[in-house]
Amino acid sequence: MEYDDVVRLRKHHPAWRLLRAENAALILSFFDKVFVEQGIRSISGVELVDRLDDELYALNERLGAQTFPKSAKAYLDDWSATQSGWLRKYYPPDSDEPHYDATSAVEKAVAWVHSLEARSFIGTESRLNTVFELLRQMKFGAESDPEARLDELKRRRRELDEEIARVEHGEVSLLDRAGLRDRYQQVTATAHELLADFREVEANFRDLDRDLRRRIAVWDGAKGQLLDDVLGSRESISESDQGRSFQAFYDFLLSYRRQEELKQLLAEVEAMDAIDDPDPRMRRMPHAWLDAAERTQATVRQLSEQLRRFLDDRVWSEDRRVMELMSGIEARAAGLRDIPVDLVTEVDAMAPTITLPMERPLYTPVTRTPIDSTDIQAGDEEFAASALYEAVYVDPARLTAAVERALADRAQVPLSELVRAAPLEQGLAELVAYLALSGDTFTVVFDDVRTEDITWVDPDGVEHTAHAPVATFVRVPGSATLAHAESEKP
């Protein structure tokens, strides 16, 4: 480790920045409760704000009202900013609500703080046995000489035969209390480290995908070379040491037999008397592994799908000038990605409408006018009653008969055609009656978009024109009109 490397890590690594932060105690304790102890991989913004708000309220009540003056949402915005890098804020597919997940830097910082705590028991024997066993596996797994591999297998068989013979004679060697606690401590530490590694594996996949997009953004060669380069890079991700190791672990964990064996072993070990303080997180550790592995796989699938769409848009685009401009913008954005820039914009808010309570009028009940018909007097005998007969009355039966005659030999008839065949005799009142007409043998269908002109001539010879919606009278199937029309056919 060089001096310059330490200085660079101290300035730029998110985990080190977290340890140096002013509110490091709040951040580490809150992240440990939410993301480490409970193993949460993704949490909605609303739920995380509520939980942080409860935490801030409790701390301000105990330490002082101004210990943490900001709101919970403001703290989350600071912690998820690019210059912090402690929370990953993203939007899941088909969701407009932001979600949060802790980064691998948070796992490292929390693990380092936990390592500072005093431990009453520190086991070393199991780790030494693990070292020897791993060295044997490496030597045996890399051995290509068949004779050497046979010698190793025979050695293992002799050890098993000797142990079987001792057990048959009643000589059973048991692990003591210290040995059991030593191995359980190593199991829990390895399990938690493995779960924490998933966040770093997922982050590494995202970094590989981001580097690939950057190369696409600044690419100026032929499209065929771009596709060859992209496909080769995607293949290198899955074929890398990290990709193969993750896939092997995922396949191993998906085995139902392995899952049942793991659950049974955990239950039997935690039931031992020597394990007086079992870790409560170990019971749900297999589910947490599966969930973390599935999320990592989903991230890889999502990145591949996004990259495919990105390539499709680039390949099928016909406007070269637009692509050159977009490539320049993306290349510039890729170069400025790691430079912290505060982008602030202001939007004029709409002016609020303020209505004071006393400005609202009181309810005014509707007053009904009483009608008194008890004292009715006779009117003027000289009144001209002819005015009562001047009102226009349109007989709907006559109009209905006209429509049914028109529909006797056809399925539908427009109003304009019906009026041309039988001109309006009572003017606008008759036209309105046609529009309001209804019957059992036909229906009226209106076109709300189009209009038509209906023309008629009054008794004085004056021509009138009305703009009316296009109306069509449609015969109802099986009606009496239809039966009448069928009976009149030869």
C-alpha positions, 0 to 999 in steps of 0.5 A: 500500500503506497502513500498516494493510494491511501491519500486517494482512498481517503479523498474519494472512497465513499466508505472513508467519506462516510467515516469522516462525515459529520453525522457518521454516527447517525448514518452508520447506526441507521444504515446498520438497522435497516440494511444490514441487520434486517438484510433489506435490499430495496426499500421504498422512499416513503417507508425509508423517510418514515423510518428515518423520521422516527429515528430523528425524532427519538434522537432529537428528544434525547440529545436536543431539538437542534441536534439533527435540524434537517428533515428526513427527506433532506438527509436522504437526498444528501446521502444519495447524492453523487458526491456521497455515494452511500445510497443508490436511488432508483426507480423500479420498472413500472413504478414512479416511486423512488426506491433506495438501496445501500451501496457496497461502501456502506457495508464496508464501513459498517463492517469496519465499525463492527470490527472495532467492538470488543469480542469476548471470544476469538476463535483461531482453530477453525480458521487454521483448519479452513486454510489447510482444507482450502490449500488441499482443495487447490492442490488436488483440484489443479493436479493433472497426474492421475497417479497423484490424484489416486494417491490422494484419494487413497489417503482420504479413504485410509483416514475414513477407514481408520475413523470408522474403525475407531467409532466401531470400537466406541472411540468417538472424538467430539468437539468441545464447547470452544471448538463449537463456538469457534466454528459457529463464529466463523460461519456467521462471519462468512455468511454476513460477508457473503451477503455483503459481497452481493452489493459489491458484485452488483455494483461491479456489474453496473460499472462494467455496463457503464464503461461499455456505454461510455465506449458506445457513446464515443464510438466513431467507427463502423457499426459492425465493429461496434456490434462485435466489440459490444457483444464481446464485452457482454460475453466477457462479463459473464465469462470473467472470474467474478461472473463464473464464480457468481454463477457457480454460487447461484447454481449451487444455491438454487439446488433444493437439496442443498437448501434443505440441507443448509436449513437443517444444519443451521437448525441443529447447530443452533440447538446445541448447548454450546451455542448459547447466543445464536445469531438471529439473522442466520435463520433467514440467511439462506432466504437473504442469499437467494433474494440478493442473488436474484436481484443481482441476476435481475440487474444483469438482465435489466442492463442487457435489455437496456443495452439492447434497446440502446443499440437498436436505437443507434443501429436503426437511426437514419439521421447521422447528424442527430447521432453525432450530436447525441454522441457528443452530448453523451461523451461530454456527460460521461467525462463530467460524470465524476465531477460534482456539479450542483445543478439548481433550477427554479420554477415559478410556482402557481399563485395560490388562491386564498379564500378566507372563511368569512368570505364564503356566503352563507347558505340561502334556502330556496323560498317556494312561492305558495299557490292559493287556488281557493279564491278563483274569480271569473275572467273577462267574458270579452277575452279572445279565445282564438289565441289558444288555438294558435299554438303549434302542435306536432303529432309524433304519431304522424312522424313515426308512421313516416319513419316506419314507411321509409324503413319498410324496405331498407335498414336505415334512412337519413333525416335529410332524405326523409325530409326531402321525401316528405317536406316539413309542414310545421317548420322548425317545431316538426324538425325538433320533433323528428330529432326527439322521436323514439319508437319500438321499431327504430332508433335514432343515431346522431353524429356529434362531429358532422352537421347538415342543412335542413331546408323548408318553405313556410306557408308565406313562401319564405325558405328557411335553413337549419344546421342540425347534427347528422341523424339517421333512423336505424331499423331494429332487427326483428321489429314489426316493421321488419316483419311487415317488410318481409311479408310484403315481398313477393 
